[in-house]
């Protein structure tokens, strides 16, 4: 289950690009593959609106039963929205990673960061290689 | 593949965590995979990354012990009569099978080692945490009172957890560290160690020497070269200790 209309980062975040108010906004979450590997999520920390991010920069953290894993921004820009309810309903991520499971929205300030992202087919090949 | 093996003398908690962080950073930047054994210069409570500082008040026996917040997940550990290990290694994906299976591979090699000393231990077999994931019931403060799949358990009805580990995963590298309870500490008297559970007295160094060959095999290493932190890693660790693990902001972040 890898939606074809999204882009994917090597670090397993997905990106949905949309035009909002004359600017490109990236909605970001983590892929179903990543969530399946992170069984039993117990905590998540997300950043605040207004935070400036560069592509590849850590924007949050998620804890499964034993592991704390960093989350990385696939794009460069400013956070304009945060799904602040998500840390309180982590169990929903498993069934709804690509819509309700969004984490942050970033107003893209540098579109060159998009060039490194993969389409669904390329991302599926990466997941298959990682097992 | 050969690993770098570091055997450190007992040190303060903030330094121990800073060294592990430096090894993780080093591995993420193309440095070597490292296996480290260490101990603590005085009984110390380490909190899991997401635990609240105020929750230490739930555990009066360790109230006077110094505290450090780990960068890894899981519950609080009272480090006293134990052996602590860490593994920092480059890793292609922090969500791949290799990261997930490391926990089990390391613990399996430990219980095989313990079996050779007459200690019957098994891996806890639950597929889910028996404490931890529920939003209704808060998990116990102490790691060794929690159970999740792959923990090393022993004793009557495998009721006692004698080893547990936790991970920190970042882009390109993984840190796993864990504790093996050798004997009961009077700072956490509710927890039995190997000495009480199996009647077998093991010193940290004895266990380290016995376990290392099996642990290296479990990690797919052909051997290990005894070494120490590089000068750059020393500086990195000093910075991590000063700016993170010894800072009140880090300690009070939750």
Interface residues (C-beta under 8 A of the other chain):
Chain A: X11 X12 X33 X34 X37 X38 X39 X40 X41 X42 X43 X56 X58 X61 X63 X64 X65 X66 X67 X68 X69 X70 X72 X130 X131
Chain B: X49 X50 X71 X72 X73 X74 X92 X93 X94 X95 X96 X97 X98 X99 X100 X103 X128 X129 X132 X133 X148 X149 X165 X166 X167 X168 X169 X170 X171
